[in-house]
Amino acid sequence: MPTTNLRYDWLLPEVIALFELPFFDLLYKAQSVHRAHFDANAVQLSTLLSIKTGGCPEDCKYCPQSVHYDTGVNTHPLLPIKDIVAIAVEAKANGASRFCMGAAWRSPTKKQITQVAEMISAVRDVGLETCVTLGMLDENSASKLSQAGLDYYNHNLDTSPEFYGEIISTRTYQDRLNTLKHVRNHHIKVCCGGIVGMGESRNDRAELLKQLSNLPEHPESVPINMLVKVEGTPSMTAEGISNFEFIRTVAIARIMMPASFVRLSAGRSAMSAEAQALCIMAGANSVFMGEKLLTTSNPEVDVDTALFSELGIKPLLDTPLTTPVISKIASDK
């Protein structure tokens, strides 16, 4: 796919101007960019598994895994490798090409990094790309994960620098940027996006996309999440955004980061099939498959299969989608 003419110097007024385009003009522009870089009728499928749930010391106002909020999440320690491998095998059989593992830590210890490194190697042996999200990393931790063969590290910026303090107080925006730098220093691909619908302004959404696109390298994967409101979290009362505004955000991410995978992530279960189809038309070409995203709901695989069939969308790998026998471990998240 072409990677020329990528920009790293977007100005906020330019991004706001994109948001202000007539909706169908914006979609046409995004679709044109998408077709220049990707197969418009293929979607990359990933599976996300919570390998350690709950007990996180951070105070992210949207997160049900934070110890600061009473959300009823069932906590569990790190899963055994054999259980993770079993779920990875299911994921591959159902068309996934990437397996993502999330642990609710602020920053993993040396022992935890060693344990996750073993998991990465085991999942790679299944024949899947690997991605992990473990919190903040230092140079040594990033090096260990790279040596284990990690393909992607997920670490979202979440929102604009200006709105960030309204959402999180236990780590800084610069902390997040530092982790991305450590990951890049060790040649691991970056999965980095944000969450919208947390009460931020359109300018904040524009600033988030500017921050992402003006990184030294565009993230190879850009997840765009719609806030999933969870009872017990402060974000439960946040003013959300319309599906049309969400689709605009997806389209602008595609325009600004044309060679990146733009992932339609959290919030899909609350969207109509038509809204999801417009997101794909706007340039989203990656989704999480399976019933859970860490601790929140996601469309069942057979629902996605029906939608993709209706749209004529194929998985990025030519592996047929089938309804999985969901592991009890996965369904308990």
C-alpha positions in Angstrom: 0.0 0.0 0.0 1.3 3.5 -0.7 2.8 5.4 2.2 3.9 8.6 0.5 2.5 12.0 1.2 1.9 11.2 4.9 1.6 14.4 7.0 2.9 15.0 10.5 2.2 18.7 10.6 -1.5 19.1 10.9 -2.8 22.3 12.4 -5.9 22.4 14.6 -7.9 24.7 12.3 -7.3 22.2 9.4 -8.8 19.4 11.5 -11.8 21.5 12.6 -12.4 22.4 9.0 -12.7 18.7 8.2 -15.2 18.3 11.0 -17.2 21.1 9.5 -17.5 19.6 6.0 -20.9 18.4 4.9 -21.3 14.8 6.1 -21.3 13.2 2.7 -18.5 15.3 1.3 -16.4 14.2 4.3 -17.3 10.5 3.7 -16.5 10.8 0.0 -13.1 12.3 0.9 -12.4 9.6 3.5 -13.5 6.8 1.2 -11.3 8.1 -1.6 -8.3 8.1 0.7 -9.1 4.7 2.0 -9.4 3.1 -1.4 -6.0 4.6 -2.3 -4.3 2.7 0.5 -6.5 -0.4 1.3 -8.9 -2.9 -0.1 -12.2 -1.2 0.6 -14.0 -4.5 1.2 -11.7 -6.1 3.6 -11.6 -5.8 7.4 -8.8 -6.9 9.8 -10.2 -9.0 12.7 -8.7 -9.0 16.2 -9.6 -10.7 19.4 -9.2 -9.0 22.8 -8.8 -11.0 26.0 -8.4 -9.6 29.5 -5.5 -11.7 30.9 -5.7 -9.9 34.3 -8.9 -8.1 35.3 -9.6 -5.4 37.9 -7.6 -3.9 40.7 -6.0 -1.1 38.7 -4.7 1.8 40.9 -5.4 4.4 38.1 -8.4 6.6 38.4 -9.5 6.8 34.7 -13.1 8.0 35.1 -14.4 5.7 32.3 -12.8 2.5 33.5 -14.7 -0.2 35.4 -11.4 -1.9 36.4 -10.3 1.0 38.6 -10.1 0.3 42.3 -11.5 3.8 42.8 -15.0 2.8 41.6 -17.5 0.2 42.6 -18.6 -1.3 39.3 -19.1 -5.0 40.2 -16.3 -6.2 37.9 -15.1 -9.7 38.8 -11.4 -9.4 39.4 -9.0 -12.2 38.6 -5.2 -12.7 38.5 -3.1 -13.5 35.5 -4.6 -16.3 33.4 -2.6 -19.5 32.9 -0.9 -19.7 29.5 -2.8 -22.9 28.5 -6.1 -21.1 28.8 -4.8 -18.1 26.8 -3.6 -20.4 24.1 -6.9 -22.2 23.9 -8.8 -18.9 23.4 -6.2 -17.8 20.8 -6.8 -21.1 18.9 -10.6 -20.3 18.9 -9.9 -16.8 17.7 -7.8 -17.9 14.8 -10.4 -20.5 13.8 -12.9 -17.7 13.6 -10.9 -15.4 11.3 -8.8 -13.3 13.7 -5.3 -12.4 12.5 -4.3 -10.5 15.7 -4.7 -11.5 19.4 -4.7 -8.7 21.9 -4.1 -9.2 25.6 -4.9 -6.6 28.3 -3.8 -6.5 31.9 -5.1 -4.0 34.4 -1.8 -2.7 35.7 -0.4 0.8 36.1 3.0 -0.4 35.1 4.1 -4.1 35.0 6.9 -5.4 37.2 9.9 -7.3 35.9 8.2 -10.6 36.9 5.0 -9.6 35.1 6.9 -8.7 32.0 8.6 -12.1 32.0 5.2 -13.8 32.4 3.6 -11.8 29.5 6.7 -12.5 27.3 6.0 -16.2 27.6 2.4 -15.6 26.7 3.4 -13.6 23.6 5.7 -16.4 22.4 2.9 -19.0 23.0 0.3 -17.0 21.0 2.8 -16.4 18.2 3.2 -20.1 18.0 -0.5 -20.3 17.3 0.1 -18.2 14.2 -1.4 -14.9 15.3 0.0 -11.4 15.5 0.3 -10.3 19.1 -0.7 -7.1 20.9 -0.6 -6.3 24.6 -1.8 -3.4 26.7 -0.2 -3.4 30.2 0.0 0.2 31.2 3.1 2.3 31.2 6.4 0.8 30.0 10.0 1.8 30.6 12.9 1.1 28.2 13.8 -2.2 29.8 10.2 -3.6 29.7 9.8 -2.5 26.1 13.0 -4.3 25.2 11.9 -7.5 26.9 8.6 -7.5 25.0 10.4 -6.8 21.8 12.7 -9.8 22.4 9.6 -12.0 22.9 8.4 -11.0 19.4 5.6 -8.6 20.3 4.1 -7.1 17.2 1.9 -4.3 18.7 1.7 -2.4 21.9 -1.6 -0.6 22.7 -1.4 2.6 24.7 -4.1 5.2 23.9 -3.8 8.9 24.4 -7.5 8.8 25.3 -8.4 12.5 24.5 -6.9 15.9 24.0 -4.1 17.3 26.3 -6.6 20.0 27.4 -9.4 17.6 28.4 -7.1 14.9 29.7 -7.1 16.3 33.3 -10.8 16.0 33.5 -10.6 12.2 32.9 -7.3 11.0 34.6 -5.2 12.4 37.4 -2.9 9.4 38.2 -0.7 9.6 35.1 0.1 12.5 32.8 -0.2 12.9 29.1 3.5 13.0 28.9 3.7 9.6 30.6 1.6 8.2 27.8 3.9 9.8 25.2 6.9 8.5 26.9 5.6 4.9 26.8 5.0 5.3 23.1 8.5 6.5 22.6 9.9 3.5 24.5 7.9 1.1 22.4 9.1 2.7 19.2 12.7 2.6 20.4 12.4 -1.1 20.4 10.7 -1.5 17.0 7.3 -2.6 18.2 4.4 -1.3 16.2 2.0 1.1 18.0 -1.7 0.8 18.5 -2.9 4.1 19.8 -6.2 6.0 19.6 -8.7 7.4 22.0 -12.2 7.5 23.4 -14.9 9.9 22.4 -18.3 10.7 24.0 -16.7 11.4 27.4 -18.1 15.0 27.6 -15.3 16.5 25.5 -15.8 19.2 22.9 -15.4 18.8 19.1 -12.2 20.8 19.4 -11.0 18.1 21.9 -11.7 15.4 19.3 -9.9 17.4 16.7 -6.9 17.9 19.0 -6.8 14.2 19.8 -6.6 13.4 16.1 -3.9 16.1 15.6 -1.8 14.6 18.4 -2.1 11.1 16.9 -1.2 12.2 13.4 1.6 14.4 14.4 3.5 11.7 16.3 6.9 11.0 14.8 5.3 8.0 13.1 1.6 7.4 12.7 0.3 4.6 14.8 0.0 1.5 12.7 -3.4 0.9 14.3 -5.7 3.6 15.5 -8.6 2.4 17.7 -11.6 4.9 17.9 -13.7 4.0 20.9 -17.2 5.3 21.8 -17.5 5.6 25.5 -19.3 2.6 27.0 -21.0 4.0 30.1 -20.6 1.7 33.1 -22.6 2.1 36.3 -20.3 3.2 39.1 -17.8 5.1 37.0 -17.9 9.0 37.0 -18.2 8.9 33.2 -21.6 7.3 33.6 -23.1 10.8 33.5 -20.9 12.1 30.6 -22.7 13.9 27.7 -22.3 11.6 24.7 -22.1 12.2 21.0 -24.3 11.2 18.1 -23.4 8.3 15.8 -22.9 10.9 13.0 -20.2 12.7 15.1 -18.6 9.4 15.8 -18.5 8.5 12.1 -17.0 12.0 11.3 -14.2 11.2 13.8 -13.5 7.9 12.1 -13.5 9.5 8.7 -11.1 12.2 9.8 -8.8 9.7 11.4 -8.7 7.9 8.0 -7.9 11.1 6.1 -5.2 12.2 8.5 -3.6 8.8 8.9 -4.2 7.2 5.5 -1.9 4.2 5.8 -3.0 3.2 9.3 -5.6 0.6 10.3 -8.5 2.5 11.8 -10.2 0.3 14.3 -13.9 0.5 15.2 -13.6 -0.5 18.8 -15.7 -0.1 22.0 -19.3 1.0 21.6 -20.1 -1.1 18.5 -22.7 -3.2 20.5 -24.8 0.0 20.9 -24.6 0.9 17.2 -27.0 -0.1 14.5 -25.8 -2.2 11.6 -26.3 0.9 9.4 -24.1 3.1 11.7 -21.3 0.4 11.6 -21.6 0.2 7.8 -21.1 4.0 7.6 -18.0 3.7 9.8 -16.6 1.1 7.4 -17.4 3.3 4.5 -15.7 6.2 6.3 -12.5 4.1 6.5 -12.7 1.9 9.5 -11.0 -1.4 8.4 -10.4 -3.2 11.7 -12.7 -4.5 14.4 -12.5 -6.6 17.5 -14.5 -9.8 17.2 -15.9 -11.8 20.2 -18.4 -11.1 22.9 -16.1 -9.1 25.2 -13.8 -6.1 25.1 -11.9 -6.7 28.4 -15.0 -6.2 30.6 -17.6 -4.6 28.3 -19.9 -6.1 25.7 -19.1 -6.5 22.0 -21.2 -8.0 19.1 -21.2 -11.7 18.9 -19.2 -13.2 16.1 -22.3 -14.5 14.3 -23.7 -11.0 14.3 -20.5 -9.7 12.7 -20.5 -12.5 10.2 -24.1 -11.6 9.1 -23.2 -7.9 8.8 -20.0 -8.6 6.8 -21.9 -10.9 4.5 -24.6 -8.3 3.9 -21.9 -5.7 3.0 -19.7 -8.0 1.0 -16.9 -7.5 3.5 -14.2 -10.2 3.8 -11.7 -10.8 6.6 -8.2 -9.5 5.8 -7.1 -13.1 5.9 -9.1 -15.6 3.8 -10.1 -17.6 6.9 -13.9 -18.3 7.0 -15.8 -16.8 9.9 -17.8 -19.4 11.9 -19.7 -19.1 15.2 -17.2 -19.9 18.0 -17.6 -22.1 21.0 -16.8 -19.3 23.4 -14.5 -20.4 26.2 -16.0 -20.1 29.7 -12.9 -18.2 30.7 -13.6 -15.6 28.0 -17.3 -15.4 28.9 -16.6 -14.8 32.5 -14.9 -11.5 31.8 
